[in-house]
Amino acid sequence: MAMRSWLFVPGDSERKLAKAAQSSADVVIIDLEDAVRENAKPQARAMARNWLIANREQIVEASGQAHWVRINALDTPHWREDLAVVMEGKPAGIMLPKASGPEQVQQLGAELHELEEQFAIPPNSTSILPLVSETPAAALTIAAYAAASLPRLAGLTWGAEDLSVAIGATRKKTEAGGWADAFRLVRAQVLLTAHAANVMAVDTLQAEFRDLEGLKEAATASYADGFHGMLAIHPDQVPVINAAFTPSEEELEQARAIVDAFAADPAAGALQVDGRMVDRPHLEQARRLLAQSR
């Protein structure tokens, strides 16, 4: 199942929730955290649960779209109530904001275990995607996710807004358009740690949602860097992200040629394919690419 585009939708907006169900987003994330005012959180939980139940048939079987929920952070009084309400809707996964380290993922996993039993959900079927960079202390724990025992961990993602406030940064990007040093370090750690843990690396969103050309450049670079997908905050961003993270036919042909070459000579350590030398890591990369395209 492709998980290229991860679209945030406010949990308290019926109009935006309805629009999200019709979008081409691979993943819809119903947001109960930043997008919802404090006094609207109870209503948003109920709306999220009802939307999940009403659209359950769209998960994989019908449209291939997966439905997730971003709960409130574990240092707030809201997160347990978020889970108690929305888990009745059987979301595919939970996004954990402001994750301070692997221990919080384990804590959330223990809570999900109890709720899966309560709502007759198959055990360990609810995945977790933590936002791992929103405080300086959290950013320093990113590498720890690679060695932790986290069976529910679906991937890692990051965000720049909260971190920039926390460190007092007046810029997130350089004049040339690249990430400033602290944010570039976080992004690289997310990418490397996710691959080390064999989970998805999901790149951060582009806040300028009307700048689709800029998004195209950012998403194309993200795919080339090795990310599996990207966060989105507007439905118009979704087709751009999907296109950038969809392998081209030329890439697929090259991958098939590598797989076929090693199938013909299974004992080989390295082979020549279309005028270039390829070895076992190239074979694994080709297999992943073909699996992603399926």
Secondary structure, DSSP 4 states (H G I P E B T S, - for coil): ----EEEEEETT-HHHHHHHHTS--SEEEEE-STTS-GGGHHHHHHHHHHHHHHTGGGTTTTS--EEEEE---TTSSSHHHHHHHHGGG--SEEEETT--SHHHHHHHHHHHHHHHHHTTPPTT-SEEEEB--SSHHHHTTGGGGGTS--TTB-EEE--SHHHHHHHT-S-SB-TTSSBPHHHHHHHHHHHHHHHHTTSEEEEPP-S-TT-HHHHHHHHHHHHHHT--EEEESSTTHHHHHHHHTSPPHHHHHHHHHHHHHHHHSTT-SEEEETTEEEEHHHHHHHHHHHHHH-
